[in-house]
Amino acid sequence: MSEPVDVLVIGAGPAGLTAAYCLTKETPSVLVIEKDPVYVGGISRTVRYKDFLFDIGGHRFFSKSKEVVDLWQEILPDDFIARPRLSRIYYGGKYYSYPLSAFEALGNLGLVTSAACMLSYAYAKATPIAESKSFHDWVRNQFGERLFQIFFKTYTEKVWGMSCDEISADWAAQRIKGLDLRVAVTNALKRSLGLGKNRKKPASGEDVVKTLIETFQYPRRGPGMMWEAAAVQIKQRGGRIVMGRELAGLSYDAGPRLWTIEATTADGTTETYTARHVISSAPVRELVAKISPRPISLLHARALRYRDFLTVALMVDKPDLFPDNWIYIHDPSVKVGRVQNFRSWSPEMVPGGMTCLGLEYFCFEGDGLWNAPDEDLIALAKREIAQIGLVTAADVVDGCVVRQPKAYPVYDEDYRDHVATIRRDLESSYPTLHLVGRNGMHKYNNQDHAMMTAMLTARNILAGERIYDTWQVNEDAEYHEAGAAGAQAALASERLVPRRAGSQAA
């Protein structure tokens, strides 16, 4: 017996729940299936261990889209707190403020190395690589080879588990665009001299490089608060969210334009649903493999890769160890890539008198690090946190491990062609299948961009046609870095798809 709905949403992360939230304002016939048996929010969930709360990856609530900020406030009106942004880089046994403090960096690197960095930068600007295809090429062109070696290479290769020469320049263009060395140095000098304090609103602002924001908003008990509240409101409007359901397969009947979706529960029971539309935030590699009739782009989907990571949370019997939200670990002598300080995200996430540090290790699902027993990972984290000098192993009184599969879609040299082929195939063969979010579109979008793709998708479905091109959200990084106008840039992609067979969304 199949259960019919107008829209079935795969995944209860930020994109999936945003789509369901927007749709249920107009229709209650929405069903969300979520693989996790406990948590909504996907990578933006908040995990509880005893009296400690963990943010998986760190989620600053800052967006240049007023619509996204307004939606955050609508879903969670009374639980945001303003938090100072403080990050540092650990390199060569020393800490560097990020954003840069010019005099501190000069003192840490020394005059000779600092001069070499400036000369390297000048040389890169005078002799740029004409066609920068790799991350290495792009960063070298922007910052010079010396700064690439010091502040980009080690950390980036920890994150991705591959050489910077294998990573597409698209990654750098999307994530670093807007951070100009001259602007960064100018800002650093102003901060060092106590000039030019940022007076912009913490949630959104104009003419500020996103990587240089100094304050942000944050739910007082972690980002999961947002998505738990969204889930409650979806259900209150008549929508449904079913947990512990793994997508088993979905088939499309082009005649009535109807989807049949099968999901399995933890006990092996199969549930069947029918839907006029399917919105998927699931990893596109997994989704395509489960569609029938089989997509011709199946081999392209199989070629897509993902990077996974795990967080080792250490409970420390000391309060207020350091004020950073997180510290980037550029030292190649340790495996840890970043250290979160959960109390600095929100004091309500950690019991009084304690500190909780989250050591992030980037890995591939199934490799030695991923499969290591929790006790071995906790022991590794205790050794490395002591080696870095943040806390002694003796001060650690407890620990736990949280694994996050498919955290990051990999931008290798072939990914763009694969995604373009998959997109063309799915849009032509399955017009009522809508891809949203980071993994659904294989785009390393931030939470706000993932939400925007879902918001526009909901509008397309309600309008009965593809009015908005959701793939233009953050396509050239302008929406990511351009300021408040970024929201309008996303909405400027409004267009009517030429009416042809199978072009309508409904």
ROLUMPA-793629 format. One record per residue (C-alpha): residue in three letters; x, y negated, z negated. Coordinates in nm, 2 decimals, m for minus. Each point is the difference from the previous one (the first is absolute). Last residue first. Layout:
BEGIN
PT  residu      px      py      pz
PT     Ala       X       Y       Z
...
This chain:
BEGIN
PT  residu      px      py      pz
PT     Ala    0.47   m2.05    1.24
PT     Ala    0.36   m0.11    0.07
PT     Gln   m0.06   m0.08    0.37
PT     Ser    0.26    0.09    0.25
PT     Gly   m0.12    0.35    0.09
PT     Ala   m0.10   m0.09    0.35
PT     Arg    0.10   m0.36    0.07
PT     Arg   m0.08   m0.33   m0.15
PT     Pro    0.32   m0.20   m0.03
PT     Val    0.09   m0.02   m0.36
PT     Leu   m0.13   m0.33   m0.15
PT     Arg    0.27   m0.20   m0.17
PT     Glu    0.09   m0.12   m0.35
PT     Ser    0.38    0.01   m0.02
PT     Ala   m0.02   m0.35   m0.14
PT     Leu   m0.12    0.17   m0.32
PT     Ala    0.35    0.11   m0.08
PT     Ala    0.15   m0.33    0.09
PT     Gln   m0.27   m0.17   m0.21
PT     Ala    0.12    0.20   m0.30
PT     Gly    0.36   m0.08    0.08
PT     Ala   m0.08   m0.37    0.00
PT     Ala    0.04    0.02   m0.38
PT     Gly    0.37    0.07    0.04
PT     Ala    0.19    0.14    0.30
PT     Glu    0.18    0.29   m0.16
PT     His   m0.21    0.32    0.03
PT     Tyr   m0.25   m0.14    0.25
PT     Glu    0.29   m0.10    0.21
PT     Ala    0.15    0.35   m0.03
PT     Asp   m0.05    0.07    0.37
PT     Glu   m0.28    0.25   m0.04
PT     Asn   m0.10   m0.11   m0.35
PT     Val   m0.36    0.06    0.08
PT     Gln   m0.01    0.04    0.38
PT     Trp   m0.08    0.36   m0.03
PT     Thr   m0.34   m0.09   m0.14
PT     Asp   m0.12   m0.13    0.33
PT     Tyr   m0.33   m0.16   m0.10
PT     Ile   m0.33    0.00    0.18
PT     Arg    0.00    0.38    0.05
PT     Glu   m0.37    0.05    0.04
PT     Gly   m0.31    0.08   m0.21
PT     Ala    0.03   m0.31   m0.21
PT     Leu   m0.01    0.20   m0.33
PT     Ile    0.27    0.23    0.13
PT     Asn    0.22   m0.28    0.12
PT     Arg   m0.05   m0.19   m0.32
PT     Ala    0.10    0.30   m0.21
PT     Thr    0.31    0.04    0.22
PT     Leu    0.09   m0.37   m0.07
PT     Met   m0.01    0.06   m0.37
PT     Ala    0.19    0.32    0.03
PT     Thr    0.29   m0.16    0.20
PT     Met    0.00   m0.28   m0.25
PT     Met    0.03    0.23   m0.30
PT     Ala    0.31    0.17    0.15
PT     His    0.14   m0.35    0.06
PT     Asp   m0.06   m0.09   m0.37
PT     Gln    0.16    0.32   m0.12
PT     Asn    0.31   m0.05    0.20
PT     Asn    0.03    0.16    0.34
PT     Tyr    0.27    0.25    0.11
PT     Lys   m0.20    0.10    0.30
PT     His   m0.08    0.36    0.08
PT     Met   m0.36   m0.10    0.07
PT     Gly   m0.17    0.23   m0.25
PT     Asn    0.31    0.01   m0.21
PT     Arg    0.01   m0.37   m0.07
PT     Gly   m0.37   m0.09    0.02
PT     Val   m0.27    0.06    0.26
PT     Leu   m0.08    0.24    0.29
PT     His   m0.36    0.00    0.14
PT     Leu   m0.16    0.29    0.17
PT     Thr   m0.32   m0.10    0.18
PT     Pro    0.16   m0.02    0.34
PT     Tyr    0.15    0.35   m0.01
PT     Ser    0.14    0.07    0.35
PT     Ser    0.11   m0.35    0.11
PT     Glu    0.09   m0.15   m0.34
PT     Leu    0.17    0.33   m0.11
PT     Asp    0.22    0.03    0.31
PT     Arg    0.10   m0.36    0.02
PT     Arg    0.09   m0.01   m0.37
PT     Ile    0.19    0.33    0.01
PT     Thr    0.21   m0.13    0.30
PT     Ala    0.07   m0.33   m0.17
PT     Val    0.10    0.18   m0.32
PT     His    0.25    0.23    0.18
PT     Asp    0.15   m0.29    0.20
PT     Arg    0.05   m0.20   m0.32
PT     Tyr    0.15    0.30   m0.20
PT     Asp    0.28    0.07    0.24
PT     Glu    0.29   m0.19   m0.14
PT     Asp   m0.09    0.08   m0.36
PT     Tyr   m0.24   m0.20   m0.21
PT     Val   m0.10    0.25   m0.27
PT     Pro   m0.34   m0.03   m0.16
PT     Tyr    0.06   m0.05   m0.37
PT     Ala   m0.17    0.15   m0.31
PT     Lys   m0.06    0.33    0.17
PT     Pro    0.00    0.20   m0.33
PT     Gln    0.01   m0.17   m0.33
PT     Arg    0.14    0.20   m0.30
PT     Val   m0.05   m0.12   m0.36
PT     Val    0.25    0.13   m0.26
PT     Cys   m0.01   m0.04   m0.38
PT     Gly    0.22   m0.12   m0.28
PT     Asp    0.04   m0.03   m0.37
PT     Val    0.22   m0.14   m0.28
PT     Val    0.27   m0.19    0.21
PT     Asp    0.22   m0.20   m0.24
PT     Ala    0.26    0.28   m0.01
PT     Ala    0.05   m0.03    0.38
PT     Thr    0.13   m0.35   m0.05
PT     Val   m0.17   m0.29    0.18
PT     Leu    0.05   m0.23    0.29
PT     Gly    0.37    0.09    0.05
PT     Ile   m0.01    0.14    0.36
PT     Gln    0.16    0.32   m0.13
PT     Ala   m0.26    0.01   m0.28
PT     Ile   m0.29   m0.02    0.24
PT     Glu    0.18    0.26    0.21
PT     Arg    0.04    0.26   m0.27
PT     Lys   m0.36   m0.04   m0.13
PT     Ala   m0.14    0.02    0.36
PT     Leu    0.19    0.32    0.06
PT     Ala   m0.13    0.16   m0.33
PT     Ile   m0.36   m0.11    0.10
PT     Leu    0.05    0.16    0.34
PT     Asp    0.13    0.32   m0.15
PT     Glu   m0.29    0.02   m0.24
PT     Asp   m0.25   m0.06    0.29
PT     Pro    0.13    0.30    0.19
PT     Ala    0.17   m0.09    0.33
PT     Asn   m0.22    0.05    0.31
PT     Trp    0.00   m0.36    0.11
PT     Leu    0.37   m0.04   m0.06
PT     Gly    0.09    0.32    0.18
PT     Asp   m0.22   m0.07    0.30
PT     Gly   m0.36    0.11    0.04
PT     Glu   m0.15   m0.35    0.05
PT     Phe    0.28   m0.22    0.11
PT     Cys    0.17   m0.23   m0.25
PT     Phe    0.02   m0.35   m0.15
PT     Tyr    0.06   m0.01   m0.37
PT     Glu   m0.17   m0.27   m0.21
PT     Leu    0.09   m0.05   m0.37
PT     Gly   m0.30   m0.13   m0.19
PT     Leu    0.09   m0.16   m0.33
PT     Cys   m0.24   m0.02   m0.30
PT     Thr    0.08   m0.22   m0.29
PT     Met   m0.13    0.04   m0.35
PT     Gly   m0.08   m0.23   m0.30
PT     Gly   m0.36   m0.03    0.09
PT     Pro   m0.14    0.27    0.23
PT     Val    0.06   m0.05    0.38
PT     Met   m0.24   m0.09    0.28
PT     Glu   m0.16   m0.29   m0.19
PT     Pro    0.33   m0.20    0.02
PT     Ser   m0.05   m0.03    0.37
PT     Trp    0.25    0.01    0.29
PT     Ser    0.28   m0.08   m0.24
PT     Arg   m0.11    0.29   m0.22
PT     Phe    0.03    0.23    0.30
PT     Asn    0.37   m0.05    0.06
PT     Gln    0.06    0.16    0.33
PT     Val    0.34    0.13    0.10
PT     Arg    0.09    0.04    0.37
PT     Gly    0.20    0.23    0.22
PT     Val    0.12    0.27   m0.24
PT     Lys    0.26    0.23    0.15
PT     Val    0.30   m0.15   m0.18
PT     Ser    0.36   m0.06    0.13
PT     Pro   m0.14   m0.18    0.31
PT     Asp   m0.07   m0.32   m0.20
PT     His   m0.27   m0.21    0.17
PT     Ile   m0.25    0.05   m0.29
PT     Tyr   m0.29   m0.24    0.04
PT     Ile   m0.13   m0.12   m0.34
PT     Trp   m0.37   m0.03   m0.08
PT     Asn   m0.24   m0.23   m0.18
PT     Asp    0.30   m0.15   m0.17
PT     Pro   m0.02   m0.13   m0.35
PT     Phe    0.26    0.23   m0.17
PT     Leu   m0.01    0.24   m0.30
PT     Asp   m0.32   m0.16   m0.14
PT     Pro   m0.09    0.26   m0.27
PT     Lys    0.21    0.30   m0.10
PT     Asp   m0.10    0.37   m0.04
PT     Val    0.03    0.07    0.37
PT     Met   m0.25    0.21    0.19
PT     Leu    0.15    0.11    0.33
PT     Ala   m0.22    0.04    0.31
PT     Val    0.16    0.20    0.28
PT     Thr   m0.17   m0.12    0.32
PT     Leu    0.00    0.21    0.32
PT     Phe    0.04   m0.09    0.36
PT     Asp   m0.11    0.11    0.35
PT     Arg    0.10   m0.11    0.34
PT     Tyr   m0.21    0.08    0.30
PT     Arg    0.05    0.12    0.36
PT     Leu   m0.20   m0.01    0.32
PT     Ala    0.09    0.27    0.25
PT     Arg   m0.31    0.21   m0.08
PT     Ala   m0.22   m0.29    0.11
PT     His    0.18   m0.02    0.34
PT     Leu   m0.06    0.38    0.04
PT     Leu   m0.37   m0.04   m0.07
PT     Ser   m0.04   m0.29    0.25
PT     Ile   m0.23    0.21    0.23
PT     Pro   m0.25    0.01   m0.29
PT     Arg   m0.14    0.35   m0.09
PT     Pro   m0.38    0.01    0.04
PT     Ser    0.02    0.01   m0.29
PT     Ile    0.19   m0.21   m0.26
PT     Lys    0.21    0.15   m0.28
PT     Ala    0.35   m0.05    0.15
PT     Val   m0.09   m0.36    0.07
PT     Leu   m0.08   m0.07   m0.36
PT     Glu    0.32    0.14   m0.14
PT     Arg    0.23   m0.20    0.22
PT     Val   m0.22   m0.31   m0.05
PT     Pro    0.05    0.01   m0.38
PT     Ala   m0.35   m0.05   m0.14
PT     Ser   m0.15   m0.35    0.00
PT     Ser   m0.28    0.13    0.23
PT     Ile   m0.33   m0.16    0.07
PT     Val   m0.25    0.24    0.16
PT     His   m0.32   m0.13    0.17
PT     Arg   m0.33    0.17    0.08
PT     Ala    0.04    0.25   m0.27
PT     Thr   m0.06    0.37   m0.08
PT     Tyr    0.12    0.17   m0.31
PT     Thr    0.10    0.35   m0.09
PT     Glu    0.14    0.13   m0.33
PT     Thr    0.23    0.30   m0.03
PT     Thr    0.06    0.16   m0.34
PT     Gly    0.36    0.10   m0.07
PT     Asp   m0.01   m0.06   m0.37
PT     Ala    0.19   m0.33    0.03
PT     Thr   m0.25   m0.13    0.26
PT     Thr    0.01    0.02    0.38
PT     Ala   m0.12   m0.25    0.25
PT     Glu   m0.16    0.04    0.33
PT     Ile   m0.11   m0.28    0.22
PT     Thr   m0.25    0.01    0.29
PT     Trp    0.01   m0.32    0.21
PT     Leu   m0.28   m0.13    0.22
PT     Arg    0.00   m0.19    0.33
PT     Pro   m0.33    0.17    0.10
PT     Gly    0.17    0.14    0.32
PT     Ala    0.37   m0.05   m0.10
PT     Asp   m0.02    0.26   m0.27
PT     Tyr    0.31   m0.06   m0.22
PT     Ser    0.16    0.25   m0.24
PT     Leu    0.16   m0.05   m0.33
PT     Gly    0.22    0.23   m0.20
PT     Ala    0.11    0.11   m0.35
PT     Leu    0.02   m0.34   m0.17
PT     Glu    0.08    0.05   m0.37
PT     Arg   m0.27   m0.07   m0.25
PT     Gly    0.11   m0.05   m0.37
PT     Met   m0.22   m0.31   m0.04
PT     Val   m0.34   m0.09    0.15
PT     Ile   m0.08   m0.36    0.04
PT     Arg   m0.36   m0.09    0.08
PT     Gly   m0.17   m0.33    0.11
PT     Gly   m0.33   m0.10   m0.16
PT     Arg    0.08   m0.36   m0.09
PT     Gln    0.10    0.10   m0.35
PT     Lys    0.24    0.26    0.15
PT     Ile    0.19   m0.26    0.20
PT     Gln    0.01   m0.23   m0.31
PT     Val    0.16    0.28   m0.22
PT     Ala    0.25    0.08    0.27
PT     Ala    0.10   m0.37    0.04
PT     Ala    0.06   m0.02   m0.38
PT     Glu    0.22    0.32    0.01
PT     Trp    0.18   m0.16    0.29
PT     Met    0.09   m0.32   m0.17
PT     Met    0.08    0.16   m0.33
PT     Gly    0.24    0.23    0.18
PT     Pro    0.22   m0.31    0.06
PT     Gly    0.12    0.00   m0.36
PT     Arg   m0.15   m0.07   m0.34
PT     Arg    0.01   m0.38    0.01
PT     Pro   m0.08   m0.01    0.38
PT     Tyr    0.28   m0.20    0.15
PT     Gln    0.04   m0.35    0.15
PT     Phe    0.33   m0.13    0.14
PT     Thr    0.27   m0.24   m0.08
PT     Glu    0.33   m0.10    0.15
PT     Ile   m0.05    0.08    0.37
PT     Leu    0.32    0.04    0.19
PT     Thr   m0.08    0.32    0.20
PT     Lys   m0.32   m0.17    0.12
PT     Val    0.18   m0.30    0.15
PT     Val   m0.19   m0.30   m0.10
PT     Asp   m0.16   m0.24    0.25
PT     Glu   m0.35    0.03   m0.14
PT     Gly   m0.14    0.17   m0.31
PT     Ser   m0.19    0.30   m0.14
PT     Ala   m0.05    0.17   m0.33
PT     Pro    0.26   m0.18   m0.22
PT     Lys   m0.10   m0.36    0.10
PT     Lys    0.29   m0.20    0.12
PT     Arg    0.21   m0.22   m0.23
PT     Asn    0.33    0.16    0.09
PT     Lys    0.28   m0.20   m0.17
PT     Gly    0.20   m0.22    0.23
PT     Leu    0.30   m0.08   m0.22
PT     Gly    0.16    0.17   m0.30
PT     Leu    0.35   m0.01    0.15
PT     Ser    0.03    0.38    0.03
PT     Arg   m0.36    0.01    0.13
PT     Lys    0.07   m0.27    0.27
PT     Leu    0.32    0.19    0.10
PT     Ala   m0.18    0.33    0.03
PT     Asn   m0.28   m0.17    0.21
PT     Thr    0.26   m0.13    0.24
PT     Val    0.18    0.33    0.01
PT     Ala   m0.33    0.18    0.08
PT     Val   m0.09   m0.25    0.26
PT     Arg    0.34    0.03    0.17
PT     Leu   m0.02    0.38   m0.02
PT     Asp   m0.34    0.01    0.16
PT     Leu   m0.27    0.22   m0.17
PT     Gly   m0.29   m0.04    0.24
PT     Lys    0.03    0.35    0.14
PT     Ile    0.12    0.24   m0.26
PT     Arg   m0.27    0.27   m0.01
PT     Gln   m0.14   m0.01    0.35
PT     Ala    0.31   m0.08    0.20
PT     Ala    0.21    0.22   m0.22
PT     Trp   m0.22    0.31    0.06
PT     Asp   m0.05   m0.09    0.37
PT     Ala    0.38    0.02    0.04
PT     Ser   m0.05    0.38    0.00
PT     Ile    0.19    0.21   m0.25
PT     Glu    0.26    0.24    0.15
PT     Asp    0.29   m0.25   m0.03
PT     Cys   m0.09   m0.07   m0.36
PT     Ser    0.09    0.37   m0.06
PT     Met   m0.26    0.23   m0.15
PT     Gly   m0.15    0.08   m0.34
PT     Trp   m0.25   m0.28    0.03
PT     Val    0.02   m0.17   m0.34
PT     Lys    0.35    0.10   m0.08
PT     Glu    0.11   m0.12    0.34
PT     Thr   m0.16   m0.33   m0.06
PT     Tyr    0.16   m0.04   m0.34
PT     Thr    0.35    0.07    0.13
PT     Lys   m0.01   m0.21    0.32
PT     Phe   m0.18   m0.32   m0.10
PT     Phe    0.18   m0.21   m0.26
PT     Ile    0.37    0.07    0.03
PT     Gln    0.05    0.15    0.35
PT     Phe   m0.27   m0.23    0.16
PT     Leu    0.16   m0.30   m0.18
PT     Arg    0.33    0.08    0.17
PT     Glu   m0.15    0.07    0.34
PT     Gly   m0.17   m0.33    0.04
PT     Phe   m0.34   m0.12   m0.13
PT     Gln   m0.25   m0.02    0.29
PT     Asn    0.19    0.18    0.28
PT     Arg    0.14    0.26   m0.24
PT     Val   m0.34    0.05   m0.14
PT     Trp   m0.15    0.07    0.35
PT     Asp    0.29    0.22    0.12
PT     His    0.00    0.22   m0.32
PT     Phe   m0.38    0.04    0.01
PT     Ser    0.04    0.13    0.35
PT     Lys   m0.10   m0.12    0.35
PT     Ser    0.16   m0.34    0.01
PT     Glu    0.03   m0.10    0.36
PT     Ala    0.25   m0.28    0.05
PT     Ile    0.21    0.07   m0.30
PT     Pro    0.08   m0.35   m0.12
PT     Thr    0.34   m0.16    0.05
PT     Ala   m0.01   m0.36   m0.15
PT     Lys   m0.26    0.08   m0.26
PT     Ala    0.18    0.32   m0.09
PT     Tyr    0.33   m0.18   m0.03
PT     Ala   m0.15   m0.27   m0.23
PT     Tyr   m0.15    0.27   m0.22
PT     Ser    0.33    0.18   m0.02
PT     Leu    0.18   m0.32   m0.09
PT     Met   m0.26   m0.06   m0.27
PT     Cys    0.04    0.35   m0.14
PT     Ala    0.38   m0.03    0.01
PT     Ala   m0.02   m0.32   m0.19
PT     Ser   m0.21    0.17   m0.27
PT     Thr    0.25    0.29   m0.01
PT     Val    0.30   m0.23   m0.05
PT     Leu   m0.18   m0.23   m0.24
PT     Gly   m0.11    0.27   m0.24
PT     Leu   m0.30    0.23    0.05
PT     Asn   m0.13   m0.04   m0.36
PT     Gly    0.08   m0.37   m0.03
PT     Leu   m0.13   m0.09    0.34
PT     Ala   m0.32    0.20   m0.06
PT     Glu   m0.05   m0.18   m0.34
PT     Phe    0.06   m0.34    0.16
PT     Ala   m0.24    0.06    0.28
PT     Ser   m0.28    0.16   m0.20
PT     Leu   m0.16    0.23    0.26
PT     Pro   m0.36    0.10   m0.01
PT     Tyr    0.08    0.25   m0.14
PT     Ser    0.25   m0.05   m0.28
PT     Tyr    0.32    0.20    0.03
PT     Tyr    0.11    0.25   m0.26
PT     Lys    0.35    0.15   m0.02
PT     Gly    0.15    0.35    0.00
PT     Gly    0.07   m0.01    0.37
PT     Tyr   m0.36   m0.08    0.09
PT     Tyr   m0.31   m0.02   m0.21
PT     Ile   m0.26   m0.23    0.17
PT     Arg   m0.24   m0.20   m0.21
PT     Ser   m0.37   m0.07   m0.01
PT     Leu   m0.22   m0.24   m0.19
PT     Arg   m0.35   m0.11    0.11
PT     Pro   m0.18   m0.16   m0.29
PT     Arg   m0.35    0.14   m0.07
PT     Ala   m0.34   m0.16    0.02
PT     Ile   m0.27    0.23   m0.15
PT     Phe   m0.30    0.15    0.18
PT     Asp   m0.28    0.17   m0.19
PT     Asp   m0.30   m0.23    0.02
PT     Pro   m0.12    0.01    0.36
PT     Leu    0.10    0.35    0.11
PT     Ile   m0.20    0.08    0.32
PT     Glu   m0.08   m0.36    0.09
PT     Gln    0.35   m0.12   m0.10
PT     Trp    0.17    0.26    0.22
PT     Leu   m0.25   m0.09    0.28
PT     Asp    0.09   m0.37   m0.02
PT     Val    0.37    0.08    0.02
PT     Val   m0.07    0.21    0.31
PT     Glu   m0.20   m0.27    0.17
PT     Lys    0.25   m0.26   m0.09
PT     Ser    0.27    0.19    0.19
PT     Lys    0.34   m0.11   m0.10
PT     Ser    0.01    0.27   m0.26
PT     Phe    0.16    0.07   m0.33
PT     Phe   m0.11    0.27   m0.24
PT     Arg    0.34    0.16   m0.07
PT     His   m0.01    0.37    0.01
PT     Gly    0.28    0.21   m0.15
PT     Gly    0.09    0.34    0.14
PT     Ile   m0.25    0.22   m0.19
PT     Asp   m0.12   m0.23   m0.28
PT     Phe    0.03    0.19   m0.33
PT     Leu   m0.21   m0.01   m0.32
PT     Phe    0.12    0.12   m0.33
PT     Asp   m0.21    0.12   m0.30
PT     Lys    0.03    0.37    0.08
PT     Tyr    0.09    0.00    0.37
PT     Arg   m0.24   m0.20    0.22
PT     Val    0.04   m0.06    0.37
PT     Thr   m0.11   m0.32    0.16
PT     Arg   m0.10    0.04    0.37
PT     Ser    0.14   m0.22    0.27
PT     Ile    0.17    0.30    0.18
PT     Gly   m0.35    0.14    0.04
PT     Gly   m0.25   m0.22   m0.19
PT     Val   m0.23    0.26   m0.14
PT     Tyr    0.13    0.25   m0.26
PT     Val   m0.13    0.33   m0.14
PT     Pro   m0.04    0.29    0.25
PT     Asp    0.22   m0.16    0.27
PT     Lys   m0.11    0.09    0.35
PT     Glu   m0.26   m0.27    0.03
PT     Ile   m0.33    0.01    0.21
PT     Val   m0.19   m0.32    0.03
PT     Leu   m0.37    0.00    0.11
PT     Val   m0.19   m0.29    0.13
PT     Ser   m0.38   m0.02    0.07
PT     Pro   m0.06   m0.28   m0.25
PT     Thr   m0.02   m0.27    0.27
PT     Glu    0.07   m0.37    0.02
PT     Lys    0.22   m0.08   m0.31
PT     Thr    0.09    0.37    0.01
PT     Leu    0.21   m0.07    0.31
PT     Cys    0.24   m0.25   m0.17
PT     Tyr    0.06    0.23   m0.30
PT     Ala    0.04    0.31    0.22
PT     Ala    0.26   m0.18    0.23
PT     Thr    0.18   m0.14   m0.31
PT     Leu    0.00    0.35   m0.16
PT     Gly    0.16    0.16    0.31
PT     Ala    0.26   m0.27    0.04
PT     Pro    0.10   m0.03   m0.36
PT     Gly    0.01    0.38   m0.06
PT     Ala   m0.30    0.22   m0.02
PT     Gly    0.08    0.22    0.31
PT     Ile   m0.22    0.11    0.29
PT     Val   m0.30   m0.21    0.04
PT     Leu   m0.33    0.14    0.14
PT     Val   m0.24   m0.25    0.15
PT     Asp   m0.37    0.04    0.09
PT     Val   m0.05    0.31   m0.22
PT     Pro   m0.14    0.35    0.06
PT     Glu    0.06    0.29   m0.24
PT     Ser    0.05    0.33    0.17
PT     Met   m0.16    0.33   m0.11
